[in-house]
Structures are given as C-alpha cells and as structure tokens.
Amino acid sequence: MRGTPYEPWAACVLGETLTIGLLLGDLTNSFYASLAKAAVEVMADAGYVVLLSTADEDPEVERRVVGELIGRRVAGPIIVPDQGDHAFLREVNGCDQVPVVFVAARHRSRG
C-alpha cells in the first residue's frame, strides 16, 4: 500500500505513513528556511512528504504541535527544539514510540 491514495487507511491499520513532520522556529530566520528546503528535497527522494509547522520559539506551541504530529501518525517528527526539556515526549509518544530527530541550530556569536 505504500505510496497509494490509501495512505490514511494504512496509517490507521498498519501504522505506516509516508509523512514526516518538520517543526521549526522562526521562519524568517534563513537557517530554518534552508533546513526546510533541504528536508523537503531529501525526504521527497526517499518517497516521503513533509508536513511543516512552526513553534515560533514558544515552548507551549512546540509541545502542542509535536503531540499533533505524533497523533497524526507521522513516520517521525524532525524538531529544531526551542526548549531544553522534552520530557513531555514520553507522554505524547508513549505507546507509539515514533522515532524523533532533533536538529541543533548553531548560532554564531557576534562580536
């Protein structure tokens, strides 16, 4: 059933999906735009689509969006974390154990 119009059915019944969630910070930051473009290109080559969202550097929004992505049974979320504490993942990802990828954003200090 991979790659067919029946993907929502397969996600419910088989636990399979060809969707990756990408959660970014401030989209006006060129780092996030470049990361989104690269993720879409790489995942498309692998047969996946990317569902993009932004937390706009708000920890509450980040928790809600990650919960929604996992609830929608994405194959896995890619997160550029806005906060240090991700203990909430144990709760929202408890039964499913969806793989989660964190991308660290390196900020150059000005000076």
All heavy atoms as an XYZ file, in Angstrom:
836
protein
N       0.805     -1.193      0.000
C       0.000      0.000      0.000
C       0.854      1.266      0.000
O       0.321      2.341     -0.048
C      -0.880      0.028      1.241
C      -1.936     -0.997      1.287
S      -3.471     -0.116      1.347
C      -4.499     -1.232      0.515
N       2.133      1.170      0.109
C       2.975      2.365      0.175
C       2.816      3.212     -1.081
O       2.824      2.716     -2.181
C       4.438      1.982      0.354
C       4.724      1.437      1.715
C       6.212      1.221      1.896
N       6.506      1.043      3.281
C       6.747      2.033      4.133
N       6.725      3.269      3.736
N       7.019      1.778      5.395
N       2.653      4.539     -0.853
C       2.593      5.470     -1.962
C       1.268      5.472     -2.702
O       1.195      5.952     -3.810
N       0.216      4.940     -2.100
C      -1.090      4.910     -2.749
C      -2.011      5.942     -2.113
O      -1.709      6.482     -1.048
C      -1.752      3.517     -2.597
O      -2.119      3.347     -1.223
C      -0.814      2.419     -3.044
N      -3.164      6.200     -2.734
C      -4.127      7.119     -2.124
C      -4.682      6.585     -0.803
O      -5.381      7.288     -0.109
C      -5.242      7.224     -3.159
C      -4.665      6.748     -4.429
C      -3.567      5.791     -4.068
N      -4.389      5.347     -0.479
C      -4.920      4.740      0.727
C      -4.011      4.937      1.932
O      -4.142      4.260      2.916
C      -5.169      3.252      0.499
C      -6.130      3.013     -0.630
C      -5.673      2.610     -1.877
C      -7.488      3.230     -0.454
C      -6.552      2.414     -2.933
C      -8.374      3.037     -1.502
C      -7.899      2.635     -2.730
O      -8.772      2.450     -3.758
N      -3.079      5.886      1.854
C      -2.140      6.084      2.951
C      -2.835      6.333      4.297
O      -2.418      5.777      5.294
C      -1.156      7.213      2.658
C      -0.113      7.313      3.751
C       0.895      8.409      3.509
O       1.019      8.903      2.391
O       1.554      8.758      4.479
N      -3.909      7.156      4.387
C      -4.556      7.324      5.690
C      -5.062      6.005      6.254
O      -4.949      5.743      7.446
C      -5.715      8.282      5.406
C      -5.265      9.042      4.201
C      -4.475      8.041      3.387
N      -5.586      5.143      5.404
C      -6.035      3.830      5.848
C      -4.862      3.011      6.360
O      -4.917      2.398      7.408
C      -6.724      3.104      4.690
C      -7.105      1.703      5.035
C      -8.244      1.296      5.663
C      -6.344      0.522      4.785
N      -8.237     -0.063      5.812
C      -7.075     -0.568      5.288
C      -5.110      0.268      4.192
C      -6.624     -1.877      5.210
C      -4.664     -1.031      4.123
C      -5.415     -2.078      4.622
N      -3.786      3.004      5.598
C      -2.609      2.238      6.001
C      -2.040      2.753      7.316
O      -1.588      1.972      8.151
C      -1.538      2.293      4.904
N      -2.080      4.057      7.520
C      -1.569      4.623      8.766
C      -2.384      4.133      9.952
O      -1.834      3.803     11.003
C      -1.583      6.145      8.711
N      -3.705      4.054      9.778
C      -4.567      3.596     10.877
C      -4.448      2.101     11.121
O      -4.344      1.653     12.254
C      -6.025      3.943     10.588
S      -6.357      5.698     10.641
N      -4.449      1.339     10.067
C      -4.479     -0.112     10.205
C      -3.090     -0.709     10.384
O      -2.866     -1.546     11.248
C      -5.192     -0.752      8.990
C      -5.140     -2.258      9.061
C      -6.625     -0.269      8.907
N      -2.158     -0.270      9.569
C      -0.828     -0.867      9.578
C       0.204     -0.054     10.350
O       1.305     -0.535     10.597
C      -0.333     -1.046      8.129
C      -1.239     -1.833      7.200
C      -0.703     -1.799      5.786
C      -1.387     -3.264      7.693
N      -0.136      1.182     10.712
C       0.817      2.040     11.395
C       1.877      2.601     10.470
O       2.927      3.026     10.922
N       1.623      2.590      9.159
C       2.582      3.095      8.178
C       2.138      4.447      7.654
O       0.965      4.692      7.472
C       2.680      2.137      6.987
C       3.217      0.783      7.331
C       3.266     -0.119      6.109
O       3.035      0.352      4.991
O       3.519     -1.315      6.298
N       3.081      5.299      7.400
C       2.794      6.585      6.784
C       4.032      7.040      6.024
O       5.147      6.642      6.356
C       2.374      7.641      7.815
O       2.105      8.870      7.143
C       3.433      7.875      8.863
N       3.830      7.837      5.015
C       4.938      8.393      4.234
C       5.029      9.899      4.455
O       5.392     10.651      3.567
C       4.751      8.070      2.750
C       4.822      6.591      2.405
C       4.486      6.357      0.937
C       6.192      6.033      2.728
N       4.698     10.314      5.665
C       4.720     11.724      6.030
C       5.685     11.934      7.188
O       5.661     11.199      8.164
C       3.314     12.207      6.446
O       2.403     11.937      5.382
C       3.303     13.678      6.763
N       6.523     12.948      7.056
C       7.443     13.359      8.112
C       6.984     14.726      8.602
O       6.623     15.586      7.802
C       8.890     13.479      7.566
C       9.404     12.142      7.063
C       9.835     14.087      8.598
C       9.622     11.107      8.135
N       6.998     14.932      9.902
C       6.674     16.244     10.466
C       7.956     17.033     10.675
O       8.942     16.497     11.176
N       7.952     18.293     10.288
C       9.109     19.157     10.480
C       8.664     20.366     11.287
O       7.820     21.140     10.849
C       9.685     19.609      9.137
C      10.862     20.575      9.178
C      12.051     19.981      9.940
C      11.286     20.960      7.759
N       9.202     20.490     12.494
C       8.836     21.581     13.397
C      10.020     22.531     13.535
O      11.086     22.139     14.015
C       8.437     21.038     14.763
C       8.100     22.061     15.829
C       6.941     22.952     15.382
C       7.775     21.375     17.141
N       9.812     23.757     13.086
C      10.872     24.756     13.075
C      10.537     25.922     13.989
O       9.412     26.059     14.452
C      11.069     25.284     11.648
C      11.413     24.243     10.592
C      11.383     24.867      9.213
C      12.773     23.625     10.870
N      11.519     26.788     14.170
C      11.326     28.028     14.923
C      10.860     29.129     13.997
O      10.033     28.909     13.109
N      11.417     30.295     14.154
C      11.038     31.484     13.399
C      11.368     31.315     11.919
O      12.531     31.272     11.522
C      11.786     32.686     13.980
C      11.482     33.984     13.268
O      10.620     33.988     12.364
O      12.104     34.994     13.628
N      10.360     31.249     11.071
C      10.563     31.004      9.642
C      11.219     32.167      8.907
O      11.642     32.003      7.769
C       9.246     30.633      8.965
C       8.684     29.268      9.350
C       7.354     29.034      8.646
C       9.652     28.172      9.026
N      11.321     33.311      9.545
C      12.023     34.422      8.901
C      13.537     34.268      9.035
O      14.293     34.972      8.360
C      11.597     35.790      9.481
O      11.925     35.839     10.865
C      10.102     36.009      9.285
N      13.977     33.337      9.860
C      15.401     33.043     10.028
C      15.846     32.176      8.845
O      15.254     31.123      8.581
C      15.608     32.317     11.354
C      17.051     31.986     11.636
O      17.796     31.543     10.764
N      17.439     32.166     12.886
N      16.878     32.589      8.144
C      17.317     31.878      6.942
C      17.770     30.450      7.242
O      17.673     29.573      6.378
C      18.429     32.648      6.235
O      19.571     32.750      7.067
N      18.245     30.178      8.447
C      18.633     28.815      8.817
C      17.442     27.874      8.697
O      17.542     26.793      8.126
C      19.195     28.773     10.246
C      19.375     27.363     10.760
C      20.463     26.601     10.358
C      18.449     26.805     11.625
C      20.629     25.299     10.816
C      18.605     25.510     12.088
C      19.699     24.753     11.677
N      16.296     28.295      9.234
C      15.106     27.442      9.199
C      14.595     27.249      7.774
O      14.153     26.161      7.410
C      14.002     28.018     10.086
C      14.371     28.059     11.547
C      14.447     29.250     12.231
C      14.661     26.891     12.245
C      14.782     29.292     13.572
C      15.005     26.914     13.581
C      15.066     28.122     14.240
O      15.403     28.156     15.560
N      14.653     28.296      6.967
C      14.222     28.186      5.574
C      15.105     27.203      4.817
O      14.611     26.354      4.067
C      14.242     29.556      4.904
N      16.413     27.282      5.027
C      17.343     26.357      4.364
C      17.119     24.926      4.827
O      17.159     23.989      4.027
C      18.788     26.765      4.649
O      19.057     28.021      4.102
N      16.886     24.754      6.120
C      16.629     23.417      6.666
C      15.348     22.829      6.080
O      15.310     21.659      5.695
C      16.547     23.470      8.192
C      16.255     22.152      8.886
C      17.349     21.116      8.609
C      16.104     22.368     10.385
N      14.307     23.645      5.978
C      13.038     23.171      5.408
C      13.225     22.733      3.961
O      12.753     21.665      3.558
C      11.973     24.268      5.502
N      13.913     23.534      3.182
C      14.154     23.194      1.775
C      14.928     21.885      1.651
O      14.561     21.006      0.862
C      14.909     24.326      1.089
C      15.168     24.101     -0.386
C      15.811     25.336     -0.990
C      16.196     25.257     -2.430
N      15.642     24.307     -3.297
N      15.973     21.735      2.439
C      16.779     20.510      2.398
C      15.972     19.297      2.838
O      16.047     18.228      2.213
C      18.023     20.668      3.263
N      15.188     19.451      3.885
C      14.385     18.328      4.381
C      13.371     17.879      3.334
O      13.196     16.676      3.101
C      13.678     18.711      5.679
N      12.708     18.837      2.690
C      11.723     18.500      1.653
C      12.395     17.755      0.505
O      11.880     16.742      0.019
C      10.986     19.769      1.173
C      10.190     19.493     -0.093
C      10.087     20.303      2.274
N      13.551     18.231      0.069
C      14.254     17.583     -1.052
C      14.712     16.173     -0.695
O      14.499     15.231     -1.465
C      15.450     18.439     -1.469
C      15.061     19.726     -2.161
C      16.244     20.655     -2.418
O      17.386     20.325     -2.016
O      16.018     21.716     -3.019
N      15.333     16.020      0.460
C      15.851     14.700      0.866
C      14.707     13.716      1.098
O      14.758     12.571      0.654
C      16.729     14.827      2.136
C      17.046     13.464      2.732
C      18.013     15.584      1.810
N      13.659     14.165      1.770
C      12.544     13.261      2.067
C      11.773     12.905      0.796
O      11.300     11.784      0.657
C      11.623     13.873      3.127
C      12.305     14.083      4.483
S      13.344     12.721      5.087
C      12.181     11.399      5.222
N      11.661     13.829     -0.153
C      10.987     13.532     -1.428
C      11.749     12.446     -2.175
O      11.132     11.536     -2.758
C      10.861     14.784     -2.278
N      13.067     12.516     -2.148
C      13.875     11.482     -2.804
C      13.640     10.111     -2.190
O      13.788      9.093     -2.862
C      15.368     11.826     -2.723
C      15.754     12.972     -3.645
O      14.952     13.323     -4.537
O      16.865     13.514     -3.465
N      13.272     10.091     -0.910
C      13.011      8.828     -0.222
C      11.538      8.427     -0.294
O      11.131      7.421      0.282
C      13.449      8.933      1.243
N      10.707      9.237     -0.982
C       9.297      8.898     -1.154
C       8.382      9.460     -0.083
O       7.221      9.084     -0.004
N       8.889     10.371      0.747
C       8.094     10.955      1.818
C       7.666     12.373      1.464
O       8.296     13.030      0.645
C       8.916     11.024      3.119
C       9.133      9.693      3.767
C      10.159      8.846      3.337
C       8.329      9.268      4.820
C      10.362      7.615      3.939
C       8.545      8.040      5.427
C       9.559      7.222      4.978
O       9.763      6.001      5.568
N       6.605     12.828      2.101
C       6.222     14.229      2.053
C       6.486     14.820      3.431
O       6.524     14.101      4.431
C       4.739     14.442      1.658
C       4.484     13.942      0.249
C       3.806     13.780      2.643
N       6.679     16.128      3.468
C       6.987     16.813      4.724
C       5.829     17.722      5.097
O       5.386     18.543      4.291
C       8.291     17.628      4.608
C       8.548     18.416      5.883
C       9.466     16.713      4.302
N       5.358     17.557      6.306
C       4.333     18.411      6.880
C       5.062     19.427      7.757
O       5.708     19.053      8.729
C       3.356     17.578      7.708
C       2.223     18.292      8.402
C       1.295     18.936      7.380
C       1.441     17.300      9.252
N       4.995     20.698      7.395
C       5.772     21.746      8.045
C       4.923     22.517      9.041
O       3.778     22.863      8.767
C       6.313     22.716      6.986
C       7.052     23.938      7.477
C       8.353     23.545      8.158
C       7.318     24.885      6.323
N       5.515     22.788     10.201
C       4.873     23.633     11.197
C       5.944     24.460     11.888
O       7.123     24.152     11.807
C       4.113     22.792     12.221
O       3.358     23.631     13.069
N       5.513     25.486     12.574
C       6.442     26.323     13.314
C       5.936     26.522     14.738
O       4.731     26.624     14.965
C       6.652     27.694     12.639
O       7.560     28.461     13.431
C       5.364     28.453     12.469
N       6.868     26.526     15.672
C       6.523     26.810     17.062
C       6.815     28.265     17.379
O       6.458     28.743     18.450
C       7.311     25.904     17.998
N       7.470     28.944     16.461
C       7.836     30.349     16.624
C       8.477     30.606     17.987
O       8.200     31.592     18.643
C       6.635     31.254     16.400
C       7.042     32.629     15.912
O       8.178     32.772     15.418
O       6.222     33.564     16.041
N       9.305     29.633     18.392
C      10.089     29.711     19.618
C       9.231     29.819     20.873
O       9.599     30.459     21.848
C      11.111     30.836     19.511
C      12.040     30.605     18.330
C      13.100     31.671     18.141
O      13.226     32.562     19.001
O      13.818     31.589     17.132
N       8.061     29.156     20.869
C       7.155     29.128     22.014
C       7.066     27.681     22.509
O       6.537     26.814     21.807
C       5.779     29.632     21.589
C       4.781     29.688     22.725
O       4.893     28.880     23.680
O       3.860     30.517     22.656
N       7.562     27.383     23.722
C       7.577     26.004     24.226
C       6.193     25.350     24.303
O       6.054     24.164     24.046
C       8.195     26.132     25.622
C       8.942     27.407     25.604
C       8.219     28.308     24.647
N       5.153     26.120     24.637
C       3.800     25.561     24.696
C       3.325     25.133     23.312
O       2.730     24.076     23.140
C       2.820     26.575     25.307
C       3.008     26.777     26.784
C       2.776     25.499     27.578
O       1.803     24.769     27.283
O       3.578     25.219     28.483
N       3.586     25.965     22.321
C       3.206     25.629     20.947
C       4.002     24.420     20.486
O       3.463     23.520     19.839
C       3.421     26.836     19.999
C       3.194     26.446     18.553
C       2.509     27.986     20.396
N       5.291     24.363     20.835
C       6.118     23.214     20.459
C       5.528     21.913     20.993
O       5.377     20.937     20.262
C       7.543     23.391     20.994
C       8.459     22.244     20.626
C       9.867     22.439     21.150
O      10.508     23.433     20.784
O      10.309     21.573     21.930
N       5.141     21.905     22.264
C       4.545     20.694     22.861
C       3.254     20.308     22.137
O       3.031     19.136     21.838
C       4.269     20.913     24.352
C       5.500     20.781     25.200
C       5.143     20.701     26.662
N       4.788     21.992     27.228
C       5.662     22.893     27.643
N       6.941     22.656     27.547
N       5.249     24.035     28.143
N       2.407     21.301     21.854
C       1.129     21.011     21.193
C       1.345     20.460     19.790
O       0.734     19.465     19.392
C       0.262     22.269     21.142
C      -1.105     22.031     20.508
C      -1.953     23.287     20.518
N      -1.337     24.441     19.887
C      -1.258     24.624     18.570
N      -1.730     23.718     17.735
N      -0.698     25.716     18.074
N       2.240     21.090     19.032
C       2.478     20.666     17.653
C       3.101     19.270     17.601
O       2.680     18.432     16.796
C       3.358     21.691     16.897
C       3.795     21.149     15.551
C       2.612     23.002     16.726
N       4.059     18.987     18.465
C       4.661     17.645     18.485
C       3.596     16.611     18.807
O       3.530     15.552     18.176
C       5.840     17.581     19.475
C       6.304     16.139     19.667
C       6.996     18.437     18.997
N       2.728     16.908     19.757
C       1.628     15.992     20.082
C       0.710     15.761     18.901
O       0.284     14.638     18.631
N       0.413     16.835     18.161
C      -0.440     16.717     16.974
C       0.232     15.877     15.885
O      -0.410     15.044     15.246
C      -0.782     18.096     16.414
C      -1.821     18.838     17.201
C      -3.201     18.211     17.062
O      -3.558     17.758     15.958
O      -3.917     18.181     18.070
N       1.510     16.106     15.659
C       2.224     15.336     14.636
C       2.217     13.855     14.968
O       1.937     13.012     14.112
C       3.659     15.850     14.482
C       3.815     17.230     13.850
C       5.261     17.692     13.958
C       3.343     17.235     12.409
N       2.524     13.524     16.206
C       2.530     12.118     16.611
C       1.114     11.556     16.564
O       0.905     10.424     16.122
C       3.182     11.962     17.991
C       4.688     12.260     17.874
C       2.941     10.559     18.556
C       5.424     12.333     19.183
N       0.123     12.358     16.964
C      -1.271     11.924     16.892
C      -1.733     11.663     15.472
O      -2.603     10.830     15.234
N      -1.139     12.349     14.515
C      -1.467     12.140     13.100
C      -0.646     11.010     12.490
O      -0.696     10.775     11.295
C      -1.262     13.437     12.315
C      -2.242     14.503     12.698
C      -1.919     15.814     12.024
N      -2.724     16.880     12.564
C      -3.907     17.245     12.094
N      -4.415     16.617     11.052
N      -4.576     18.221     12.645
N       0.123     10.359     13.331
C       0.880      9.165     12.974
C       1.919      9.413     11.880
O       2.092      8.600     10.968
C      -0.059      8.034     12.615
C      -1.023      7.696     13.743
C      -1.943      6.569     13.424
N      -1.285      5.288     13.398
C      -1.025      4.521     14.456
N      -1.331      4.952     15.649
N      -0.452      3.354     14.313
N       2.615     10.561     11.991
C       3.707     10.784     11.050
C       4.754      9.699     11.276
O       4.841      9.105     12.356
C       4.347     12.184     11.220
C       3.352     13.281     10.898
C       4.950     12.375     12.592
N       5.547      9.430     10.253
C       6.605      8.425     10.381
C       7.619      8.860     11.423
O       8.268      8.036     12.059
C       7.285      8.188      9.035
N       7.744     10.160     11.605
C       8.621     10.707     12.633
C       8.708     12.204     12.504
O       8.699     12.733     11.399
N       8.771     12.913     13.636
C       8.978     14.350     13.568
C      10.460     14.705     13.601
O      11.258     14.036     14.247
C       8.268     14.876     14.827
C       8.284     13.729     15.775
C       8.329     12.473     14.948
N      10.809     15.745     12.864
C      12.135     16.354     12.926
C      11.918     17.684     13.637
O      11.119     18.503     13.197
C      12.722     16.591     11.522
C      12.822     15.277     10.755
C      14.090     17.275     11.630
C      13.172     15.454      9.285
N      12.630     17.880     14.744
C      12.381     19.040     15.596
C      13.660     19.854     15.766
O      14.705     19.303     16.095
C      11.892     18.594     16.992
C      10.637     17.722     16.870
C      11.646     19.796     17.885
C      10.257     17.033     18.165
N      13.549     21.153     15.542
C      14.597     22.079     15.962
C      14.083     22.624     17.291
O      13.169     23.447     17.312
C      14.829     23.217     14.956
C      15.931     24.143     15.452
C      15.185     22.659     13.588
N      14.605     22.101     18.397
C      13.995     22.402     19.705
C      14.149     23.864     20.114
O      15.182     24.478     19.902
C      14.736     21.484     20.664
C      16.004     21.131     19.984
C      15.764     21.232     18.517
N      13.075     24.366     20.722
C      13.078     25.715     21.269
C      13.254     25.694     22.778
O      13.353     26.733     23.394
C      11.761     26.431     20.936
C      11.687     26.784     19.471
O      12.737     27.071     18.883
O      10.583     26.766     18.927
N      13.241     24.527     23.350
C      13.359     24.408     24.795
C      14.271     23.235     25.129
O      14.526     22.391     24.287
C      11.984     24.210     25.424
C      11.292     22.955     24.906
C       9.981     22.691     25.604
O       9.689     23.279     26.622
N       9.190     21.800     25.065
N      14.744     23.191     26.342
C      15.651     22.131     26.750
C      14.949     20.901     27.286
O      15.478     19.802     27.220
N      13.742     21.051     27.811
C      13.045     19.945     28.468
C      12.045     19.306     27.500
O      11.054     19.920     27.117
C      12.315     20.455     29.705
C      11.584     19.351     30.438
O      11.855     18.164     30.176
O      10.731     19.686     31.283
N      12.338     18.071     27.117
C      11.433     17.347     26.224
C      10.851     16.107     26.903
O      10.532     15.123     26.248
C      12.152     16.992     24.923
C      12.367     18.186     24.068
N      13.493     18.961     24.159
C      11.580     18.777     23.145
C      13.398     19.963     23.324
N      12.253     19.886     22.690
N      10.704     16.195     28.225
C      10.124     15.085     28.982
C       8.697     14.797     28.520
O       8.229     13.662     28.621
C      10.154     15.399     30.473
N       8.017     15.812     27.994
C       6.646     15.622     27.514
C       6.554     14.574     26.407
O       5.504     13.998     26.167
C       6.046     16.947     27.031
C       6.636     17.469     25.747
C       6.073     17.130     24.530
C       7.757     18.283     25.761
C       6.618     17.607     23.345
C       8.295     18.767     24.581
C       7.729     18.427     23.365
N       7.688     14.296     25.724
C       7.681     13.297     24.652
C       7.324     11.908     25.176
O       6.721     11.115     24.461
C       9.031     13.252     23.948
C       9.285     14.383     22.964
C      10.728     14.366     22.492
C       8.341     14.302     21.785
N       7.688     11.608     26.412
C       7.339     10.302     26.986
C       5.832     10.117     27.030
O       5.324      9.037     26.790
C       7.937     10.151     28.383
C       9.387      9.802     28.354
C       9.917      9.477     29.749
N      11.190     10.146     29.881
C      11.430     11.239     30.581
N      10.481     11.793     31.282
N      12.606     11.786     30.618
N       5.122     11.203     27.321
C       3.666     11.132     27.403
C       3.025     11.069     26.018
O       2.211     10.191     25.746
C       3.118     12.338     28.163
C       1.620     12.322     28.282
C       1.098     13.538     29.019
O       1.797     14.052     29.912
O      -0.020     13.973     28.689
N       3.398     11.982     25.123
C       2.738     12.034     23.817
C       3.191     10.920     22.887
O       2.490     10.598     21.935
C       2.908     13.409     23.119
C       2.301     14.514     23.937
C       4.346     13.697     22.783
N       4.338     10.324     23.160
C       4.895      9.297     22.282
C       4.945      7.948     22.981
O       5.568      7.021     22.495
C       6.306      9.715     21.832
C       6.785      8.969     20.613
O       6.016      8.320     19.922
N       8.070      9.043     20.350
N       4.275      7.825     24.122
C       4.370      6.643     24.964
C       4.126      5.312     24.289
O       4.991      4.446     24.273
N       2.960      5.121     23.712
C       2.607      3.824     23.124
C       3.173      3.647     21.727
O       3.518      2.544     21.336
C       1.095      3.673     23.075
S       0.347      3.627     24.694
N       3.246      4.723     20.974
C       3.636      4.624     19.574
C       5.135      4.453     19.374
O       5.567      3.772     18.460
C       3.165      5.857     18.803
C       1.654      5.952     18.760
O       1.009      4.905     18.623
O       1.137      7.072     18.867
N       5.920      5.107     20.213
C       7.377      5.085     20.077
C       7.823      5.473     18.669
O       8.622      4.792     18.032
C       7.945      3.725     20.481
C       7.758      3.416     21.950
C       8.414      4.465     22.835
O       9.573      4.752     22.699
N       7.646      5.051     23.741
N       7.285      6.591     18.195
C       7.671      7.141     16.902
C       9.088      7.692     17.030
O       9.395      8.387     17.995
C       6.689      8.269     16.492
C       7.147      8.973     15.229
C       5.289      7.714     16.329
N       9.969      7.406     16.076
C      11.322      7.972     16.151
C      11.275      9.492     16.032
O      10.538     10.033     15.212
C      12.062      7.355     14.965
C      11.071      6.573     14.198
C       9.771      6.563     14.911
N      12.052     10.163     16.861
C      12.115     11.620     16.869
C      13.553     12.033     16.568
O      14.490     11.482     17.137
C      11.687     12.188     18.239
C      11.816     13.712     18.267
C      10.262     11.762     18.572
N      13.712     13.007     15.667
C      15.037     13.524     15.317
C      15.111     14.977     15.770
O      14.213     15.767     15.476
C      15.280     13.446     13.794
C      16.594     14.118     13.413
C      15.238     12.007     13.326
N      16.164     15.307     16.499
C      16.411     16.686     16.906
C      17.536     17.245     16.057
O      18.543     16.582     15.834
C      16.814     16.763     18.381
C      15.689     16.455     19.322
C      15.559     15.202     19.884
C      14.759     17.433     19.655
C      14.531     14.907     20.747
C      13.719     17.153     20.514
C      13.604     15.891     21.072
N      17.372     18.484     15.607
C      18.401     19.184     14.853
C      18.840     20.368     15.693
O      18.016     21.202     16.091
C      17.881     19.687     13.490
C      18.934     20.487     12.764
C      17.389     18.527     12.650
N      20.114     20.425     16.008
C      20.635     21.532     16.807
C      20.976     22.703     15.905
O      21.699     22.543     14.916
C      21.873     21.092     17.579
N      20.461     23.848     16.235
C      20.765     25.074     15.495
C      21.957     25.738     16.153
O      21.895     26.085     17.331
C      19.563     26.012     15.496
N      23.032     25.883     15.417
C      24.218     26.572     15.941
C      24.117     28.032     15.586
O      23.963     28.393     14.416
C      25.498     25.986     15.352
C      25.787     24.612     15.885
C      27.094     24.134     15.398
N      28.152     24.897     16.075
C      29.432     24.781     15.777
N      29.808     23.981     14.828
N      30.330     25.468     16.428
N      24.174     28.845     16.606
C      24.137     30.281     16.388
C      25.535     30.840     16.575
O      26.196     30.578     17.566
C      23.184     30.955     17.386
C      21.774     30.487     17.237
N      20.946     30.968     16.253
C      21.064     29.569     17.925
C      19.769     30.376     16.355
N      19.815     29.529     17.353
N      25.984     31.589     15.586
C      27.294     32.230     15.695
C      27.164     33.466     16.567
O      26.240     34.253     16.393
C      27.819     32.632     14.323
C      28.275     31.445     13.525
C      28.906     31.935     12.270
N      27.991     31.573     11.199
C      28.064     32.009      9.981
N      28.985     32.850      9.633
N      27.213     31.625      9.067
N      28.089     33.611     17.489
C      28.066     34.805     18.323
C      28.625     35.981     17.529
O      29.546     35.830     16.728
C      28.870     34.584     19.601
O      30.215     34.292     19.267
N      28.039     37.097     17.752
C      28.510     38.313     17.083
C      29.506     38.994     17.998
O      29.350     39.054     19.198
C      27.345     39.254     16.810
C      26.368     38.671     15.834
C      25.255     39.627     15.583
N      24.271     38.999     14.725
C      23.065     39.460     14.534
N      22.676     40.536     15.138
N      22.244     38.839     13.749
N      30.510     39.562     17.414
C      31.421     40.229     18.304
C      32.669     40.658     17.738
O      33.293     40.835     16.904
